[in-house]
Amino acid sequence: MKLSFIIILALALTTGRHVYGQKKPNVVIIISDDHAYQTIGAYGSKYGKTPQIDRIANEGAIFKNAFVNNSICGPSRATLLTGKYSHKNGFKDNETSEFDFSQDLFVKQLQQVGYNTAWVGKIHLGDKLQGFNYFDILVDQGTYFNPDFISKQGRKRSEGYVSDIVTDKALTWLDTINQEQPFCLVIGHKATHRTWMPDPADFGTYDSVDFKLPETFYDDYESRKPAKLQEMSIDKDMRMGYDLKMFESVEAMMQDGNFKRMTPAQQEKYINYYRPIYEELKQSKLTGKALAEWKFKRYMTDYLNTAQSMDRNIGKVLDYIDNKQLKENTVVIYLSDQGFYMGEHGWFDKRWMYEESFRTPMVMRYPPILKPHTEINGKVVNADIAPTLLELASVKKPKDMQGESFVHVLKNPSTEHRKDLFYHYFENGEHAVSPHFGVRDDRYKLIRYYKRQETWELFDLQKDSQELHNVYHDPAYHSIVKMMKKKLVKQIHLFDDTEAAAIYKINID
């Protein structure tokens, strides 16, 4: 009888550990930089080939309406970690903000219930990390070749191509830990950030593609004053040398910081690839629209060639998880820190509340909940990721965390999550984008600009999906303006954005 009791108790404890393990899933977040959803196969890209990102979507879910609260690198990662909007986590922009790692982070909450946590690659929030058992992060923005990393052991340069190095470091860390203990790993990629420098192995991948100009490439910004002031035009602001590698000489090319840090072998591959392109351009003597369209096509080529290595390395991570029999109990999320312009409105870069930069690609795999080929149309924001992961780990959401878990959406993909979305872009610097905040529902978007321009914009997304016609002053939309302003005030108070509240009170009509 006594022996039977011991056997039953042992089985119960074993089963308990198994159930506990299932309640504490592993987490792998892969976050890229400036990766446009328009260039991803799963999102219907005409050109981009992303089989590994598509693999996550095919084996799990694609979020058709994932958004960010502030479309810029550092603030997006700060929101991912804290589940709070920029004005609450303190990191509003890349130029003046300093991230306070002493505040509560979702990884700290996971550590308290036994998680081993790590961040490898780009974080862009300084190097005073807390909440991570291990980190090996790129210095600032990082570089594509031979990047410098900071870990607890100090600063060290790694030779090679950044996407390969980041992935190898991440998988090496996974090999060192006890995988019976739950882990949370964030892999931060440099790609596809400006200046779009491909792995030489991917030269030529997209070179022969006939890229079609976006319908809005020659946008005249009629009725949108802030858009006229921007400095992110492919035609006017994209640099021939720095951005497109079209230097007047090899000597000038080698003076650029990106090339100075290359090995001679790496330099030779870049010279051999780009110099014939430059010579052909020089002979063509393009000007005006012809040159602008040439720049667009070179931009598209470099950007997509750069994305190839990242996608390939995402495949390495997925293969590792699958081969180690970790798939069934590992949440995998791929997302970008925000969207990006691929020639729409004639632009590159991000920042605006317009759809191309407001939206972000996001796909997720977690077999216990998500069926293959799941489509999620409900609106989610990057602030919602932290509380979602905490709920999956059976951890109570901290009171100051502003995001809302979308686990209920994962279980029932037709469920609505957010009716309205609040956005606030604070930076008043690079690319001359006027700071602004606004609200978006299923049909309308209201934006209030300040500092550089004091003005309003209203868009009817049902009739004007490309956001070309500001109807704020159209009498036919008078009642819609009033409705959207009420929604905006509600969002401002909901998220306690005192700066937006003060600006809103200023009458500029």
C-alpha positions in Angstrom: 0.0 0.0 0.0 2.8 2.3 1.0 4.7 1.5 -2.2 1.6 2.2 -4.3 1.2 5.6 -2.7 4.8 6.5 -3.5 4.4 5.5 -7.1 1.1 7.5 -7.4 2.8 10.5 -5.8 5.8 10.3 -8.1 3.5 10.1 -11.2 1.6 13.1 -9.9 4.7 15.2 -9.4 6.0 14.2 -12.9 2.7 15.1 -14.4 2.7 18.3 -12.5 6.0 19.2 -13.9 4.8 18.5 -17.4 1.7 20.6 -16.9 3.8 23.4 -15.3 6.1 23.2 -18.3 3.2 23.5 -20.7 2.0 26.6 -18.8 5.4 28.2 -19.2 6.1 28.2 -22.9 9.5 29.2 -24.3 9.5 32.5 -26.1 11.5 33.5 -29.2 10.9 37.0 -30.5 12.7 37.9 -33.8 12.5 41.7 -34.4 13.8 43.2 -37.6 14.4 46.8 -38.4 12.3 48.7 -41.0 11.0 45.6 -42.7 8.1 46.6 -44.8 5.1 44.3 -44.9 4.8 45.2 -48.6 8.0 43.2 -49.2 6.9 40.0 -47.4 5.5 37.0 -49.3 2.9 36.2 -46.7 1.5 39.7 -47.1 1.1 39.3 -50.8 4.3 41.0 -52.0 4.8 41.0 -55.7 8.5 40.8 -55.4 9.8 39.9 -51.9 10.6 36.2 -51.4 10.6 35.5 -47.7 10.0 31.7 -47.3 11.1 31.5 -43.7 8.9 34.4 -42.5 6.1 32.9 -44.6 6.8 29.5 -42.8 5.9 31.0 -39.5 2.6 32.4 -40.9 1.8 29.1 -42.6 2.5 27.1 -39.5 0.7 29.6 -37.3 -0.9 33.0 -37.7 -0.5 36.2 -39.7 -1.7 39.4 -38.2 -3.3 41.5 -41.0 -3.7 44.6 -38.7 -0.7 44.9 -36.5 0.3 48.4 -35.7 2.9 50.4 -33.7 2.4 53.3 -31.3 5.4 55.3 -32.4 7.0 54.4 -35.7 10.7 54.6 -35.0 13.4 52.2 -33.9 14.3 52.7 -30.2 10.8 53.7 -29.0 9.3 50.6 -30.7 11.7 48.3 -28.8 11.0 50.2 -25.6 7.3 49.5 -26.0 8.0 45.8 -26.7 9.8 45.5 -23.4 7.5 47.5 -21.2 4.1 47.1 -22.7 3.8 50.9 -22.3 3.4 53.7 -24.8 6.4 56.0 -25.3 5.3 58.8 -23.0 5.0 56.3 -20.2 8.2 54.2 -20.7 10.2 57.4 -21.2 11.8 56.6 -24.6 10.0 59.0 -26.9 12.6 59.4 -29.7 16.1 58.3 -30.8 17.6 61.8 -30.4 16.9 62.9 -26.9 15.7 59.9 -24.9 17.5 57.6 -22.6 15.9 54.3 -21.7 15.5 53.5 -18.0 16.1 49.7 -17.6 15.2 49.9 -13.9 11.5 50.1 -14.8 9.4 47.0 -15.0 9.9 44.9 -18.1 8.0 41.8 -19.2 11.3 39.9 -19.1 11.7 40.7 -15.4 8.3 39.3 -14.8 9.3 36.1 -16.6 12.6 35.9 -14.6 10.5 35.9 -11.4 8.8 32.6 -12.5 11.9 30.9 -13.6 12.7 32.0 -17.1 16.2 32.3 -18.5 16.2 35.5 -20.6 18.4 36.9 -23.3 18.7 39.6 -25.9 21.1 39.2 -28.9 21.6 41.7 -31.6 20.1 45.2 -32.1 18.3 46.8 -29.1 19.1 50.5 -29.7 18.3 51.3 -26.1 21.8 51.7 -24.7 23.9 49.1 -23.0 22.8 49.2 -19.3 20.5 46.3 -19.6 18.5 44.8 -16.8 16.1 41.9 -16.9 18.4 39.7 -19.0 20.4 36.8 -17.8 22.5 37.1 -20.9 23.0 39.8 -23.6 25.2 40.3 -26.5 24.0 43.5 -28.3 25.0 45.6 -31.2 26.6 48.9 -30.4 23.9 51.6 -31.2 22.5 50.9 -34.7 25.1 48.3 -35.5 26.9 47.8 -38.8 26.3 45.2 -41.5 29.9 44.1 -41.6 32.3 43.1 -38.8 29.9 44.6 -36.1 30.9 45.5 -32.6 29.0 43.9 -29.8 28.6 44.6 -26.1 28.1 41.9 -23.5 28.8 41.5 -19.8 32.4 40.8 -20.8 32.8 44.1 -22.6 33.0 45.3 -26.2 34.2 43.0 -28.9 34.2 43.0 -32.7 32.9 40.0 -34.7 34.0 39.4 -38.2 31.4 38.5 -40.8 27.9 39.6 -41.9 25.6 40.8 -39.2 22.6 38.6 -39.8 24.7 35.5 -39.7 26.6 36.6 -36.5 23.5 37.6 -34.6 21.8 34.3 -35.4 24.9 32.3 -34.5 25.3 34.1 -31.2 21.6 33.5 -30.4 21.8 29.7 -31.1 25.1 29.4 -29.3 23.4 30.8 -26.2 20.5 28.3 -26.5 23.1 25.5 -26.6 24.5 26.7 -23.3 21.3 26.8 -21.2 19.2 24.1 -19.5 16.4 23.8 -22.0 14.2 22.1 -19.3 13.9 25.6 -17.8 11.7 28.0 -19.8 13.6 30.6 -21.8 12.8 33.9 -23.5 15.1 34.9 -26.3 14.9 38.2 -28.3 16.8 38.2 -31.5 17.3 41.8 -32.8 18.3 42.1 -36.5 20.1 45.0 -38.1 18.4 44.3 -41.4 16.7 46.0 -43.2 17.8 49.3 -41.8 19.4 52.0 -44.0 21.9 51.8 -45.8 20.7 48.4 -47.1 24.0 46.5 -47.5 23.5 43.0 -48.7 25.4 39.9 -47.9 27.6 39.5 -51.1 26.1 36.0 -51.4 22.8 37.7 -52.2 24.1 40.1 -54.9 22.0 39.7 -58.0 19.0 38.1 -56.3 16.6 40.9 -57.3 18.8 42.8 -59.9 16.8 41.7 -62.9 13.3 42.4 -61.4 11.2 45.0 -63.2 10.0 47.0 -60.2 6.9 49.0 -60.9 6.6 52.5 -59.5 4.0 52.7 -56.7 0.9 54.6 -57.9 1.7 57.4 -55.4 5.4 57.8 -56.3 4.8 61.2 -57.8 2.4 62.3 -55.0 2.1 66.2 -55.0 1.0 66.2 -51.3 -1.9 68.5 -52.1 -3.9 69.2 -48.9 -1.2 67.7 -46.7 1.2 70.4 -45.6 3.4 68.3 -43.3 4.1 65.8 -46.1 5.4 68.7 -48.3 8.1 69.5 -45.7 9.5 66.0 -45.3 13.1 65.1 -46.2 12.7 61.5 -47.1 12.2 61.6 -50.8 13.8 59.0 -52.9 14.3 61.6 -55.6 15.6 64.5 -53.5 17.0 63.0 -50.3 18.3 59.6 -51.0 22.1 59.9 -51.3 23.9 58.4 -54.3 27.0 57.4 -52.3 25.9 56.8 -48.7 22.6 55.1 -49.6 23.0 53.6 -53.1 26.8 53.0 -53.1 27.3 55.1 -56.2 30.6 56.7 -55.3 32.6 58.6 -57.8 35.7 56.5 -57.2 36.8 53.5 -55.3 38.9 55.8 -53.1 35.7 57.8 -52.2 33.9 54.5 -51.5 36.6 53.3 -49.1 36.4 56.6 -47.1 32.8 55.7 -46.1 32.7 54.3 -42.6 30.7 51.2 -43.7 33.5 50.2 -46.1 36.5 51.2 -43.9 35.5 48.5 -41.4 35.4 45.8 -44.1 38.1 43.2 -44.7 40.0 43.5 -48.1 38.0 40.4 -49.3 34.7 42.0 -48.3 35.7 45.3 -50.0 36.7 43.5 -53.2 33.3 41.9 -53.5 31.5 45.2 -53.0 33.8 47.0 -55.5 33.3 44.2 -58.1 29.5 44.4 -57.7 28.8 48.1 -57.5 31.5 49.7 -59.7 30.0 48.3 -63.0 26.6 49.6 -61.9 28.1 53.0 -61.3 29.9 53.1 -64.7 26.7 52.2 -66.5 24.8 54.9 -64.6 27.6 57.4 -65.5 27.3 56.5 -69.2 23.5 56.9 -69.2 23.6 60.5 -67.9 20.2 60.2 -66.4 18.4 63.3 -65.0 15.0 64.3 -63.7 12.3 61.6 -63.5 14.5 59.1 -65.2 17.1 59.4 -62.5 14.5 59.3 -59.7 13.1 56.1 -61.1 16.5 54.6 -61.4 17.2 55.4 -57.8 13.9 53.8 -56.8 14.8 50.6 -58.6 18.3 50.5 -57.0 16.8 51.1 -53.6 14.3 48.2 -54.1 17.1 46.0 -55.3 19.5 46.7 -52.4 16.7 46.5 -49.8 15.4 43.2 -51.0 18.9 41.7 -51.5 19.6 42.7 -47.8 16.4 41.0 -46.6 17.5 37.7 -48.1 20.1 36.9 -45.4 17.8 37.8 -42.6 15.1 35.5 -43.9 17.6 32.7 -44.4 18.8 33.1 -40.8 15.2 33.1 -39.5 15.1 29.7 -41.1 18.1 28.6 -39.1 16.3 29.6 -35.8 13.2 27.7 -36.8 15.2 24.6 -37.8 17.0 24.7 -34.4 13.7 24.9 -32.5 12.2 22.1 -34.6 15.2 19.8 -34.5 15.5 20.2 -30.7 11.9 19.1 -30.3 11.0 22.5 -28.8 8.4 23.5 -31.4 5.3 22.4 -29.5 6.1 24.5 -26.4 7.7 27.5 -28.0 6.1 30.8 -29.0 7.8 32.2 -32.0 6.9 35.8 -33.0 8.4 37.6 -36.0 7.8 41.4 -36.4 9.4 44.5 -37.5 9.9 47.5 -35.3 7.6 49.4 -37.7 6.6 49.6 -41.3 8.5 51.3 -44.0 8.0 53.2 -47.3 9.0 51.4 -50.5 8.4 54.3 -52.8 4.8 55.1 -51.7 4.4 58.9 -51.7 7.9 58.9 -53.3 9.4 58.0 -49.9 11.8 55.8 -48.0 11.9 55.7 -44.1 9.0 55.6 -41.6 7.7 57.9 -38.8 4.2 58.9 -40.2 0.9 57.7 -39.0 0.1 56.8 -42.6 -0.5 53.1 -43.1 2.8 52.0 -44.6 4.7 53.0 -41.5 1.9 52.7 -38.9 1.4 49.1 -39.7 4.0 46.4 -39.0 4.3 42.9 -40.2 3.8 40.3 -37.5 3.5 36.5 -37.7 3.3 34.0 -34.8 3.6 30.3 -34.3 2.4 28.5 -31.2 1.0 25.0 -32.0 -1.0 24.5 -28.7 -3.3 27.4 -29.6 -2.7 28.4 -33.2 -3.8 26.3 -36.1 -1.8 26.5 -39.4 -2.7 29.2 -41.9 -4.6 31.3 -39.3 -5.5 34.8 -40.3 -6.1 37.4 -37.6 -7.8 40.6 -38.7 -8.4 42.2 -35.3 -6.3 45.3 -34.6 -3.4 44.8 -32.3 -0.5 47.1 -31.3 3.1 46.4 -30.3 2.3 47.3 -26.7 0.0 44.3 -26.6 2.8 41.7 -27.0 4.2 42.0 -23.5 0.9 41.3 -21.7 0.1 38.5 -24.2 3.4 36.7 -23.4 2.8 37.2 -19.6 -0.7 35.6 -19.9 0.7 32.7 -21.9 3.2 32.2 -19.0 0.4 32.5 -16.4 1.8 35.7 -15.1 -0.4 38.5 -13.9 -0.1 41.7 -15.9 1.5 44.6 -13.9 -1.0 47.5 -13.3 1.1 50.1 -15.2 1.3 48.0 -18.3 -0.9 49.7 -20.9 -1.1 47.0 -23.5 -3.8 44.4 -23.5 -3.3 40.7 -24.0 -4.6 39.2 -27.3 -4.5 35.6 -26.1 -8.3 35.6 -26.6 -7.8 36.5 -30.2 -5.3 33.6 -30.7 -7.9 31.2 -29.3 -10.7 32.7 -31.4 -9.2 34.6 -34.4 -12.5 36.2 -35.4 -12.6 38.1 -32.1 -12.2 41.9 -32.1 -9.4 43.2 -30.0 -9.1 47.0 -30.3 -11.8 49.2 -31.8 -9.6 52.3 -31.9 -5.8 52.9 -32.1 -3.8 55.7 -30.6 -0.5 56.9 -32.1 2.0 59.5 -31.0 5.3 60.3 -32.9 7.5 62.7 -30.9 10.8 63.2 -32.7 11.4 66.6 -34.2 14.6 66.0 -36.1 15.8 63.8 -38.9 13.7 63.7 -42.1 11.8 66.8 -41.1 8.7 64.9 -40.1 6.4 67.0 -37.9 5.5 65.4 -34.5 1.9 64.3 -34.5 -0.6 62.1 -32.7 -3.9 60.7 -33.8 -6.6 58.0 -33.7 -7.7 55.4 -36.2 -10.8 53.3 -36.3 -12.0 50.8 -38.9 -12.7 53.6 -41.4 -11.3 57.0 -40.4 -8.0 58.4 -39.3 -7.6 61.7 -37.6 -4.1 63.3 -37.1 -3.0 66.4 -35.2 0.4 67.8 -36.2 2.4 70.2 -34.0 5.7 72.1 -33.8 6.8 72.1 -37.5 3.2 72.4 -38.6 0.1 73.1 -36.6 -2.6 71.4 -38.6 -5.2 68.6 -38.8 -5.7 65.7 -41.3 -8.7 63.4 -41.7 -8.7 60.4 -44.0 -11.6 58.2 -45.1 -9.7 54.9 -45.5 -12.7 53.3 -47.2 -12.7 55.8 -50.0 -9.0 56.8 -49.9 -6.9 53.9 -48.8 -3.7 55.6 -50.1 -4.4 58.6 -47.9 -4.1 61.2 -50.6 -7.1 63.4 -49.8 -7.3 65.3 -46.5 -11.0 65.8 -45.9 -10.7 67.6 -42.5 -12.1 70.8 -44.0 -14.7 69.1 -46.2 -18.2 70.1 -44.9 -19.5 66.6 -45.8 -17.2 65.3 -43.0 -18.0 67.8 -40.3 -19.9 65.2 -38.2 -17.0 62.7 -38.7 -14.5 65.2 -37.5 -16.5 65.7 -34.3 -16.9 62.0 -33.8 -13.1 61.3 -34.3 -12.1 64.1 -32.0 -14.2 62.5 -29.3 -12.5 59.2 -29.9 -9.1 61.0 -29.9 -9.8 62.6 -26.5 -10.9 59.3 -25.1 -7.6 57.6 -26.2 -5.5 60.5 -24.9 -7.1 60.1 -21.5 -7.1 56.3 -21.7 -3.3 56.3 -22.2 -2.7 59.4 -20.0 -0.8 61.3 -22.6 -0.6 64.7 -20.9 1.5 66.3 -23.7 -1.1 65.3 -26.3 -3.9 66.6 -24.0 -2.3 70.0 -23.7 -1.7 70.3 -27.5 -5.2 69.2 -28.2 -6.6 72.1 -26.2 -4.9 74.6 -28.5 -7.5 75.7 -31.0 -6.0 75.9 -34.5 -9.1 75.6 -36.6 
